[in-house]
Amino acid sequence: MSEKYVGYYHSPIGILEIVTTRDAVLSATFVEKEEEIVSDTKILREVIRQVDEYFKGKRRDLEIECEIEGKGFQKRAWNARTDQIL
């Protein structure tokens, strides 16, 4: 299991908790308050920059690497769903 890093973005609709590895986003979830110690990594800074641009109307799509966690079936289901969206 890769080390996880946590960052927060205070969006107009709530606090977004972003969890990453060194290379990819694992999750982005709205939370009531900041609970983890914030990490300062290159990927977190980039994700927060892109999310900020999105909420400011300067960006429509995020260009971020995501990593899917789960068992074989779960990953296949997520990958199939992602292919439908894209």
N, C-alpha and C positions, 0 to 999 in steps of 0.2 A: 504494500500500500504506500502510495506517494504521500509526502508531507503535504498538509493542507494549509492554505493561507486565507485569512478572512479580511474583508474590507467592507465599508458601508458607504452608501450613497443616499443623501437626503433628497429624495425626489419630491415633486409637487404632490404626489399621491401617497407618500409614506417613505419609510426607511427601507432601503433595499440592502439586504445582506448578500454579499457576493463571496462565494467560496471557490478557490482555485487550487490547482497544483502549480508547479513552476511553469507549466506549458499550456494549461487549458482550464476553462471554467467548468466547475462541477455542478454548481447550483447558484441560482439567484432567487431569493425569497423575500417577500415583504415581512418585516418583523415589527413588533411594538417598540423595542428599544435595542440599543447596541449592547450585546452581552459578551462578546469575545474581545480579546486583545487584537487590535488592528495590526495587520502586517503591511509592510511596504515593499511590494515586489513590482517588477516591470509589468507583468500581466495585469495585476490589479489596477495599477495606474492607467493602463491602456483601456481596460474595461470601463472604468469609471469615467474616463475622458469620452469614450464613445456613448455611454449611457447619458452623460450630461449633454452632449451634442444632440442626442435623440430628443430629450425632453425640451431642449431649447429650439427644436424645429430645424436644426441644421443637418440632421441625418435621418434617413428612413430605415436603413438596414445596418445591423451590427456585423462587423467583420472580425469575429472572435472564434477561436478554436474551442470547441466544447468536448468534454470527455464524459461518456455515458458510463455510469456505474451500475452493476447489476449482474445477474446470472445470464447464461446463454439465451434463454427464451426472452428475458426482459430486454436484452440488448437487441435481439432480432426485431422485437416489436417496436422499440424506439427507432431503430434504423429504418424500418418500413414506414413508420409514421413521418419521419423526417424527409424521406424521399417523396412522400405525397405533398408535403408543404412546399418543398423546393421545386 
